[in-house]
Amino acid sequence: MEKMNDPEIYQDTEAFRDSIATVDKQGKRIWLYPKKPKGKFTNYRTYVSWVLLAILFGMPWIKVNGDPLLLFNVIDRKFIILGFYFGPQDLYLLGVAMVTFMIFIALFTVVYGRLFCGWVCPQTIFMENVYRKIEYFIEGDSNAQRRLNKAPWTAKKYFKKITKHAIFFLIAVVIANTFLSYIIGIEEVQKIITEPVTRHLTGFIMMVIFSLLFYGVFAWMREQVCVTICPYGRMQSVLLDENSIVVTYDYLRGEPRGKIKRKKSLKKENPLVNIQQQVAAPAEETPPSASPVKLGDCIDCKMCVHVCPTGIDIRNGTQLECVNCTACIDACDEIMVKVNRPTGLIRYDSEMGIREGKKKLFTTRVIAYSVVLIGLMGLMGFLLANRGNVDVLLLKAPGTLYQEVAGDKIRNVYNYQIHNKTARIYDVDLRVKDGWGTITFVGNPPKTIKHGNTKGVLFLDYPVGQLKSRTTELEIEVLLNDQVIEVVYTNFLGTSTNRK
C-alpha cells in the first residue's frame, strides 16, 4: 500500500489481485501453454492417477450379486453404492450422506486446502495426465506448441492438429460411455453401442451429447473449468485460513528476489555455455558498498509460472486459481538444486508455518467440523444399521367405504406396496398383531421382486365387537419367510353402532 497526497487515501499497488491470469485487459482469454513438469511430486501424481483411472474405468464391470458396485440411475431413481441398494424410500439416507460428504469436504479443505483438486479431481487427472501428455507427445513442449499455433497451415500442421483432436474426441467418447455406465449400467451402454440406433435413440443422443461435452471441456475449456466454473474454488476462498496446508511460497526465505549475476570471466571464456551451467554458476561476490541489499533464494527464473496449468504466480500468495497440482514445487526444487540452494522454497505449508515456523492443525474450526462430522457419521451408521430389507406401505383404497360381512365383521379394502431393497426373493405375509383381524389377499400371496415394488390389494376384516370408535388404529405385522421383521400402522374405519 502506498500513501497518496490525501492522508486518508491509500493506493493498492498489488496489481496481481486485479484480474485472473487467463484473461487480458480487454476481457479476452489468454491461451496457456504450461511447460511440461517433472519431478517427484509429478511422478507421485502420475501413479495416483493411474490407480484412480483404473478404478474409474473398471468399477462399472464389477458385479455384486449380479448388480454393479456403483450405480446412480437418477432416471429410475435407483442407486447402488458398494452393493447396497437405495430407492426412493431411502431419500433421507441420501440426504444425510450428502450433508456428511459436504462437511467432510469442508473439513478437508480447512486442513489441506485444495489438495483434492490437484490429486483426485477427474478434471485435473484427465487434463494433466491424459490430454496434456498426448498434446506434449504430438505437438511438443510449451514453446513448440506456441510456434506451431503461430505457424502457417502446412501439411505437417494439419496432420498434428487433426491427429490430436481425433484422439481427444475418441477419449471423450470412452469417458462419456463410462460416465453413462454409472447412470444406466454397463449392459445398457453395450446395447446402445452394438444394437441399431433406432432401438436406443435416446441413449445414443445422450452418448453423443456427453462425448461432445467432455471433448469441449478437455480440448477447449481446460483450466477455465477450475478457474471460473467449478464451485469448489469459491468454497476454498472462505474455508482457508492461515493454518491450512496449501502449496505456498516461502516469501521470508525467497524475498527480495533477484537474478544471479555471472562472473565476467565465465562469459568471456565460454560465451556459448548452456543455460543449466549458467544457472548453476556461483553468484558474483559484490562489495557491500555496491549492493547493500541481500537477495533471497528466489532467482526470479519464473519457472513456477511457466509450469502452472492455471497461469498464476504462486509467489503472489494463495489464489483461487491454484489447484495444488505441485508442478511449481517440482520446477522450483529443480532450480534450487542447480544453484546449490536448499529445496522447499515452494512447498506444502501454511501461512502460519511460513511466518512463524510452526503448524497448528487442530484449530477451533477443525475441532468443530470434526465433531459435526463424527456426529453425522454416527447418525448415518445408526440409520443404515436399522434399515430394513423390506418396506411395506399399507393405505386404505381411495374412494371406498367399509362393508359389513357375515360373522359380525366389518371389512376395509387396502392397497399395499412392498419395496424390496435386496436382490433376494421373499415370501411376504401380513397379519393383525392383536389376533382379532383377518387379512385376505386378492390373488396370490405376495412375493418380493429384486430391487423393486410388489403391489396389490387386500381385504381386512375385523369383529364389530372389538371396534370402540369410528376410527381404530391397527398394528399390522410384516412377516418374511414366517419371521416378523416390521410393524406398520393403519386406520380401520367402522364401529358397532353402524349395524342395524
C-alpha positions as CSV (number, residue, x, y, z in Angstrom):
1,M,0.0,0.0,0.0
2,E,1.3,3.5,-0.9
3,K,0.2,6.6,0.8
4,M,-1.1,9.3,-1.6
5,N,-1.3,13.1,-1.0
6,D,-4.5,12.8,0.9
7,P,-3.6,11.3,4.3
8,E,-6.8,9.3,4.4
9,I,-6.3,7.7,0.9
10,Y,-4.1,4.8,0.1
11,Q,-3.3,3.2,-3.2
12,D,-3.2,-0.5,-3.6
13,T,0.0,-1.5,-5.5
14,E,-0.7,-5.2,-5.6
15,A,-1.9,-5.3,-9.2
16,F,-1.8,-9.1,-9.4
17,R,-5.1,-9.2,-7.5
18,D,-7.0,-7.2,-10.1
19,S,-7.8,-10.0,-12.5
20,I,-7.3,-13.7,-13.2
21,A,-4.3,-14.9,-15.1
22,T,-6.2,-16.3,-18.1
23,V,-8.0,-13.1,-19.1
24,D,-6.3,-10.0,-20.6
25,K,-7.3,-6.3,-20.0
26,Q,-9.7,-6.4,-22.9
27,G,-11.5,-9.4,-21.3
28,K,-10.2,-11.9,-23.9
29,R,-9.0,-15.3,-23.0
30,I,-5.2,-15.9,-22.7
31,W,-4.4,-19.3,-24.0
32,L,-2.0,-21.1,-21.7
33,Y,1.0,-23.2,-22.7
34,P,2.2,-24.7,-19.5
35,K,5.7,-26.2,-19.6
36,K,5.9,-29.9,-19.1
37,P,6.6,-30.5,-15.4
38,K,8.9,-33.2,-14.0
39,G,9.9,-34.2,-10.5
40,K,9.0,-36.4,-7.6
41,F,5.5,-34.8,-7.0
42,T,4.7,-35.1,-10.7
43,N,5.7,-38.8,-10.6
44,Y,3.6,-39.4,-7.4
45,R,0.5,-37.7,-9.0
46,T,1.0,-39.8,-12.2
47,Y,1.0,-43.0,-10.1
48,V,-2.1,-41.9,-8.2
49,S,-3.9,-41.0,-11.5
50,W,-3.2,-44.5,-12.9
51,V,-4.8,-46.1,-9.9
52,L,-7.8,-43.7,-10.0
53,L,-8.3,-44.2,-13.7
54,A,-8.2,-47.9,-13.3
55,I,-10.9,-47.7,-10.6
56,L,-13.0,-45.3,-12.7
57,F,-13.0,-47.5,-15.9
58,G,-13.0,-50.8,-14.0
59,M,-15.8,-50.1,-11.5
60,P,-18.8,-50.5,-13.9
61,W,-17.6,-54.0,-14.7
62,I,-17.6,-55.2,-11.1
63,K,-20.7,-57.0,-10.0
64,V,-22.0,-57.9,-6.6
65,N,-24.9,-60.4,-6.6
66,G,-25.4,-59.5,-10.3
67,D,-25.6,-55.8,-9.6
68,P,-23.0,-53.1,-10.3
69,L,-20.9,-52.0,-7.4
70,L,-21.9,-48.4,-8.1
71,L,-25.0,-47.1,-9.9
72,F,-26.6,-43.7,-9.9
73,N,-29.7,-44.1,-12.0
74,V,-31.4,-40.8,-11.4
75,I,-33.9,-41.6,-14.2
76,D,-35.3,-44.6,-12.5
77,R,-34.5,-43.3,-9.0
78,K,-32.3,-46.4,-8.4
79,F,-29.0,-46.1,-6.6
80,I,-26.5,-48.8,-5.7
81,I,-23.5,-47.9,-3.6
82,L,-20.9,-50.6,-2.8
83,G,-23.5,-53.2,-3.4
84,F,-26.2,-51.6,-1.2
85,Y,-29.4,-50.6,-3.0
86,F,-31.1,-47.3,-2.2
87,G,-34.5,-46.4,-3.7
88,P,-36.9,-43.5,-3.4
89,Q,-37.9,-44.6,0.1
90,D,-34.2,-44.1,1.2
91,L,-34.1,-40.5,0.1
92,Y,-33.5,-39.4,3.7
93,L,-30.3,-41.5,3.8
94,L,-29.0,-39.9,0.6
95,G,-29.8,-36.5,2.2
96,V,-27.8,-37.3,5.3
97,A,-25.0,-38.8,3.2
98,M,-24.8,-35.6,1.1
99,V,-24.6,-33.4,4.2
100,T,-21.9,-35.7,5.7
101,F,-19.9,-35.5,2.4
102,M,-20.1,-31.7,2.3
103,I,-18.9,-31.4,5.9
104,F,-16.1,-33.8,5.1
105,I,-15.1,-31.6,2.1
106,A,-15.2,-28.5,4.3
107,L,-13.0,-30.2,7.0
108,F,-10.6,-31.5,4.4
109,T,-10.3,-28.1,2.8
110,V,-9.8,-26.3,6.1
111,V,-6.9,-28.6,6.9
112,Y,-5.4,-29.4,3.4
113,G,-6.7,-26.7,1.1
114,R,-7.4,-27.6,-2.5
115,L,-5.4,-30.9,-2.3
116,F,-8.4,-32.8,-3.8
117,C,-8.3,-30.7,-7.0
118,G,-4.6,-31.4,-7.7
119,W,-4.6,-35.1,-6.8
120,V,-8.1,-36.7,-7.1
121,C,-10.4,-34.4,-9.2
122,P,-11.3,-36.1,-12.5
123,Q,-10.9,-32.8,-14.3
124,T,-7.3,-32.5,-13.3
125,I,-6.5,-36.2,-13.8
126,F,-7.8,-36.3,-17.3
127,M,-6.5,-32.8,-18.3
128,E,-2.9,-33.1,-16.9
129,N,-2.3,-36.9,-17.0
130,V,-4.1,-37.8,-20.2
131,Y,-4.9,-35.0,-22.6
132,R,-1.9,-32.8,-21.8
133,K,0.5,-35.7,-22.1
134,I,-1.0,-36.6,-25.5
135,E,-0.5,-32.9,-26.5
136,Y,3.1,-32.9,-25.4
137,F,3.7,-36.1,-27.4
138,I,2.2,-34.8,-30.6
139,E,3.0,-31.1,-30.6
140,G,6.0,-30.9,-28.2
141,D,6.5,-28.8,-25.1
142,S,5.2,-25.3,-24.5
143,N,7.5,-23.4,-26.8
144,A,6.9,-25.9,-29.6
145,Q,3.2,-25.5,-29.2
146,R,3.4,-21.7,-29.4
147,R,5.5,-22.0,-32.6
148,L,3.1,-24.5,-34.1
149,N,0.0,-22.4,-33.4
150,K,1.7,-19.2,-34.9
151,A,3.0,-21.1,-37.9
152,P,1.1,-21.1,-41.3
153,W,-1.1,-24.0,-42.1
154,T,1.0,-26.7,-43.7
155,A,0.5,-30.4,-44.2
156,K,2.5,-31.1,-41.1
157,K,0.4,-28.7,-39.0
158,Y,-2.8,-30.2,-40.4
159,F,-1.6,-33.7,-39.6
160,K,-0.7,-32.8,-36.0
161,K,-3.9,-30.9,-35.3
162,I,-6.2,-33.4,-36.8
163,T,-4.4,-36.3,-35.1
164,K,-4.5,-34.6,-31.7
165,H,-8.2,-33.7,-31.9
166,A,-9.2,-37.1,-33.2
167,I,-7.5,-38.8,-30.3
168,F,-9.1,-36.2,-27.9
169,F,-12.6,-36.9,-29.2
170,L,-12.1,-40.7,-29.1
171,I,-11.0,-40.4,-25.4
172,A,-14.1,-38.2,-24.8
173,V,-16.3,-40.9,-26.2
174,V,-14.7,-43.5,-23.9
175,I,-15.2,-41.1,-20.9
176,A,-18.8,-40.5,-22.0
177,N,-19.6,-44.2,-22.2
178,T,-18.0,-44.8,-18.8
179,F,-20.0,-41.9,-17.3
180,L,-23.2,-43.3,-18.8
181,S,-22.4,-46.8,-17.4
182,Y,-22.6,-45.3,-13.9
183,I,-26.1,-44.0,-14.7
184,I,-27.8,-46.7,-16.7
185,G,-25.5,-49.6,-16.3
186,I,-22.8,-51.2,-18.4
187,E,-25.2,-53.6,-20.1
188,E,-27.4,-50.8,-21.4
189,V,-24.3,-49.0,-22.7
190,Q,-23.3,-52.1,-24.5
191,K,-26.7,-52.4,-26.1
192,I,-26.6,-48.7,-27.3
193,I,-23.2,-49.5,-28.9
194,T,-24.0,-52.8,-30.5
195,E,-27.7,-52.6,-31.4
196,P,-29.3,-50.5,-34.1
197,V,-29.5,-46.8,-33.2
198,T,-33.3,-46.7,-33.7
199,R,-33.8,-49.1,-30.8
200,H,-31.9,-46.8,-28.3
201,L,-32.3,-43.4,-29.9
202,T,-32.5,-41.5,-26.5
203,G,-29.4,-43.3,-25.2
204,F,-27.5,-42.7,-28.4
205,I,-28.3,-38.9,-28.3
206,M,-27.2,-38.8,-24.6
207,M,-23.9,-40.5,-25.6
208,V,-23.2,-38.0,-28.4
209,I,-24.1,-35.1,-26.1
210,F,-21.8,-36.3,-23.3
211,S,-19.0,-37.0,-25.8
212,L,-19.1,-33.5,-27.2
213,L,-19.3,-32.1,-23.7
214,F,-16.2,-33.9,-22.5
215,Y,-14.4,-33.1,-25.7
216,G,-15.2,-29.4,-25.3
217,V,-14.1,-29.4,-21.7
218,F,-10.7,-31.0,-22.2
219,A,-9.9,-29.6,-25.7
220,W,-11.1,-26.0,-25.3
221,M,-12.3,-25.1,-21.8
222,R,-9.4,-26.7,-19.9
223,E,-8.3,-24.6,-16.9
224,Q,-11.4,-22.4,-17.3
225,V,-13.4,-25.2,-15.6
226,C,-11.3,-24.9,-12.5
227,V,-10.9,-21.1,-12.6
228,T,-14.5,-19.9,-13.5
229,I,-16.9,-22.8,-13.4
230,C,-16.1,-25.2,-10.5
231,P,-17.8,-24.0,-7.2
232,Y,-15.1,-25.7,-5.1
233,G,-12.6,-23.0,-5.9
234,R,-15.0,-20.4,-4.5
235,M,-15.5,-22.5,-1.4
236,Q,-11.8,-22.6,-0.9
237,S,-11.8,-18.8,-0.6
238,V,-14.0,-18.8,2.5
239,L,-12.7,-22.1,4.1
240,L,-9.0,-21.5,4.1
241,D,-7.2,-19.8,7.0
242,E,-3.6,-19.2,8.0
243,N,-3.3,-22.7,9.3
244,S,-4.5,-24.5,6.2
245,I,-1.8,-26.6,4.4
246,V,-1.5,-25.4,0.8
247,V,1.1,-25.1,-1.9
248,T,2.8,-21.9,-0.9
249,Y,5.9,-19.8,-1.4
250,D,8.3,-19.1,1.4
251,Y,8.5,-15.3,1.0
252,L,10.7,-14.9,4.1
253,R,13.4,-17.0,2.5
254,G,12.8,-16.0,-1.1
255,E,12.5,-12.2,-0.9
256,P,13.8,-10.0,-2.1
257,R,14.1,-11.9,-5.3
258,G,16.7,-11.2,-8.0
259,K,18.7,-12.7,-10.8
260,I,22.0,-14.4,-10.2
261,K,24.9,-12.3,-11.7
262,R,27.5,-14.2,-13.6
263,K,31.3,-13.6,-13.4
264,K,32.6,-11.7,-16.4
265,S,35.4,-14.2,-16.8
266,L,32.9,-17.0,-17.3
267,K,31.2,-15.2,-20.1
268,K,34.4,-14.3,-21.8
269,E,35.9,-17.8,-21.7
270,N,32.8,-19.6,-22.8
271,P,30.1,-17.4,-24.4
272,L,28.2,-20.5,-25.6
273,V,27.8,-22.0,-22.2
274,N,24.4,-23.7,-21.9
275,I,21.6,-22.4,-19.6
276,Q,22.0,-25.1,-17.0
277,Q,25.6,-24.3,-16.5
278,Q,24.8,-20.6,-16.2
279,V,22.1,-21.2,-13.6
280,A,24.4,-23.5,-11.7
281,A,27.3,-21.0,-11.7
282,P,28.0,-19.3,-8.3
283,A,26.8,-15.8,-7.8
284,E,29.3,-13.0,-8.2
285,E,30.6,-11.6,-5.0
286,T,29.6,-7.9,-4.8
287,P,31.2,-5.4,-2.4
288,P,28.8,-4.4,0.4
289,S,29.1,-0.8,-0.6
290,A,27.8,-1.5,-4.1
291,S,24.9,-3.8,-3.1
292,P,23.7,-3.3,0.4
293,V,20.6,-5.4,-0.1
294,K,21.0,-9.1,0.4
295,L,18.9,-11.1,-2.1
296,G,16.7,-14.0,-1.1
297,D,16.8,-17.5,-2.6
298,C,14.3,-16.8,-5.3
299,I,16.3,-16.1,-8.5
300,D,13.2,-14.9,-10.4
301,C,13.5,-17.5,-13.1
302,K,9.7,-17.7,-13.3
303,M,9.8,-21.5,-13.8
304,C,7.0,-21.8,-11.3
305,V,4.8,-19.6,-13.5
306,H,5.8,-21.4,-16.8
307,V,4.7,-24.8,-15.5
308,C,1.5,-23.7,-13.8
309,P,-1.6,-25.1,-15.6
310,T,-3.8,-22.1,-14.5
311,G,-1.2,-19.5,-15.3
312,I,-0.7,-17.9,-11.8
313,D,2.4,-16.8,-10.0
314,I,2.4,-18.7,-6.7
315,R,4.8,-16.1,-5.3
316,N,1.8,-13.7,-5.1
317,G,0.3,-15.9,-2.4
318,T,-2.6,-18.3,-2.3
319,Q,-5.1,-17.7,-5.2
320,L,-8.4,-19.2,-6.1
321,E,-7.0,-20.4,-9.4
322,C,-4.4,-22.6,-7.6
323,V,-5.4,-26.3,-7.8
324,N,-2.4,-27.5,-5.6
325,C,-1.0,-29.6,-8.5
326,T,2.6,-29.3,-7.2
327,A,4.0,-28.5,-10.6
328,C,5.6,-25.3,-9.2
329,I,7.2,-27.3,-6.4
330,D,9.0,-29.6,-8.7
331,A,10.1,-26.7,-11.0
332,C,11.4,-24.7,-8.1
333,D,13.2,-27.6,-6.5
334,E,14.9,-28.4,-9.8
335,I,16.2,-24.8,-10.0
336,M,17.3,-24.8,-6.3
337,V,19.4,-27.9,-6.9
338,K,21.1,-26.3,-9.9
339,V,22.0,-23.1,-7.9
340,N,23.1,-25.1,-4.9
341,R,20.4,-23.8,-2.6
342,P,18.0,-25.8,-0.3
343,T,14.9,-27.1,-1.9
344,G,11.4,-26.3,-0.5
345,L,11.3,-22.6,-1.4
346,I,7.8,-23.6,-2.7
347,R,6.3,-26.4,-0.7
348,Y,3.2,-27.7,1.2
349,D,3.0,-25.4,4.2
350,S,0.6,-22.9,5.9
351,E,0.9,-19.2,6.3
352,M,1.5,-19.8,10.0
353,G,4.2,-22.2,9.1
354,I,5.9,-19.7,6.8
355,R,5.6,-16.8,9.1
356,E,6.3,-18.4,12.5
357,G,7.8,-21.7,11.5
358,K,5.1,-23.8,13.2
359,K,2.0,-25.6,12.1
360,K,-1.3,-25.9,14.0
361,L,-3.7,-28.4,12.5
362,F,-6.2,-28.8,15.4
363,T,-7.7,-25.3,15.4
364,T,-11.1,-24.4,16.8
365,R,-12.6,-24.7,13.3
366,V,-11.1,-28.1,12.7
367,I,-12.3,-29.4,16.0
368,A,-15.8,-28.0,15.4
369,Y,-16.0,-29.6,11.9
370,S,-14.7,-32.9,13.2
371,V,-17.3,-33.0,16.0
372,V,-20.1,-32.4,13.5
373,L,-18.6,-34.9,11.0
374,I,-18.3,-37.6,13.7
375,G,-21.9,-36.9,14.8
376,L,-23.2,-37.2,11.2
377,M,-21.2,-40.4,10.6
378,G,-22.7,-41.9,13.7
379,L,-26.2,-40.9,12.6
380,M,-25.5,-42.4,9.2
381,G,-24.3,-45.6,10.7
382,F,-27.3,-45.9,13.0
383,L,-29.7,-45.3,10.1
384,L,-28.0,-47.9,8.0
385,A,-27.9,-50.4,10.8
386,N,-31.7,-50.0,11.4
387,R,-32.6,-50.0,7.7
388,G,-34.8,-53.0,6.9
389,N,-34.6,-55.2,3.8
390,V,-38.2,-54.6,3.0
391,D,-40.5,-51.6,3.4
392,V,-44.3,-52.1,3.4
393,L,-46.8,-49.3,2.7
394,L,-50.4,-50.0,3.5
395,L,-53.1,-47.5,2.5
396,K,-56.8,-47.6,2.5
397,A,-58.1,-47.8,-1.0
398,P,-59.3,-44.3,-2.1
399,G,-63.0,-43.9,-2.7
400,T,-64.1,-47.0,-0.8
401,L,-66.2,-47.4,2.3
402,Y,-66.3,-50.1,4.9
403,Q,-68.5,-53.1,4.3
404,E,-70.5,-55.4,6.6
405,V,-69.7,-59.1,6.1
406,A,-71.0,-62.3,7.5
407,G,-69.9,-63.2,11.0
408,D,-70.5,-59.8,12.5
409,K,-67.4,-58.3,10.9
410,I,-66.5,-55.0,9.1
411,R,-64.3,-55.1,6.0
412,N,-62.0,-52.4,4.7
413,V,-60.1,-52.6,1.4
414,Y,-56.4,-51.6,1.3
415,N,-53.7,-51.1,-1.3
416,Y,-50.3,-52.4,-0.4
417,Q,-46.8,-51.8,-1.8
418,I,-43.9,-54.0,-0.8
419,H,-40.5,-52.4,-1.6
420,N,-37.6,-54.9,-1.6
421,K,-34.1,-53.3,-1.1
422,T,-32.2,-56.5,-1.7
423,A,-31.5,-58.9,-4.5
424,R,-33.2,-61.8,-2.6
425,I,-36.8,-63.0,-3.2
426,Y,-39.0,-63.2,-0.1
427,D,-42.4,-64.7,0.7
428,V,-44.4,-61.9,2.4
429,D,-47.3,-62.3,4.8
430,L,-49.3,-59.8,6.8
431,R,-51.3,-60.3,10.0
432,V,-53.1,-58.2,12.6
433,K,-51.0,-58.1,15.7
434,D,-53.9,-58.3,18.2
435,G,-55.1,-61.5,16.5
436,W,-58.7,-60.3,16.0
437,G,-58.5,-59.2,12.4
438,T,-58.2,-61.3,9.3
439,I,-56.3,-60.4,6.2
440,T,-57.1,-61.9,2.8
441,F,-55.0,-61.1,-0.3
442,V,-56.7,-60.6,-3.7
443,G,-55.0,-63.1,-5.8
444,N,-51.8,-65.0,-4.7
445,P,-49.9,-64.1,-1.6
446,P,-47.2,-61.5,-2.5
447,K,-43.6,-62.3,-3.3
448,T,-40.9,-59.6,-3.5
449,I,-39.0,-58.8,-6.6
450,K,-35.4,-57.9,-6.8
451,H,-34.9,-54.2,-6.1
452,G,-38.4,-53.4,-6.9
453,N,-42.0,-52.9,-5.8
454,T,-44.7,-55.5,-5.4
455,K,-48.2,-54.0,-5.5
456,G,-51.6,-55.5,-4.7
457,V,-55.0,-55.3,-2.9
458,L,-56.1,-57.0,0.3
459,F,-59.2,-57.2,2.5
460,L,-59.0,-56.6,6.2
461,D,-62.0,-58.0,8.3
462,Y,-62.4,-57.0,11.9
463,P,-65.0,-58.1,14.5
464,V,-67.6,-55.4,15.2
465,G,-67.5,-56.0,18.9
466,Q,-63.8,-55.0,19.1
467,L,-64.4,-51.6,17.4
468,K,-64.7,-48.9,20.1
469,S,-64.7,-45.8,17.8
470,R,-65.3,-44.8,14.2
471,T,-61.5,-45.0,13.6
472,T,-59.4,-47.7,15.1
473,E,-55.6,-47.8,14.7
474,L,-54.3,-51.3,14.0
475,E,-50.8,-52.8,14.1
476,I,-50.0,-55.0,11.1
477,E,-47.0,-57.4,11.4
478,V,-44.9,-57.9,8.3
479,L,-43.5,-61.5,8.0
480,L,-40.7,-62.5,5.7
481,N,-40.4,-66.3,5.4
482,D,-42.5,-66.6,8.6
483,Q,-40.3,-64.2,10.6
484,V,-41.7,-60.8,11.8
485,I,-39.4,-58.0,10.6
486,E,-41.5,-54.9,10.8
487,V,-44.8,-53.5,12.2
488,V,-46.8,-51.0,10.2
489,Y,-49.8,-48.9,11.4
490,T,-53.1,-48.3,9.6
491,N,-56.5,-46.9,10.4
492,F,-59.6,-49.1,10.3
493,L,-63.0,-47.4,9.7
494,G,-66.3,-48.6,11.2
495,T,-67.9,-49.1,14.6
496,S,-70.5,-51.4,16.2
497,T,-73.1,-48.6,16.2
498,N,-73.2,-48.8,12.4
499,R,-75.0,-52.1,12.4
500,K,-78.8,-52.1,12.2
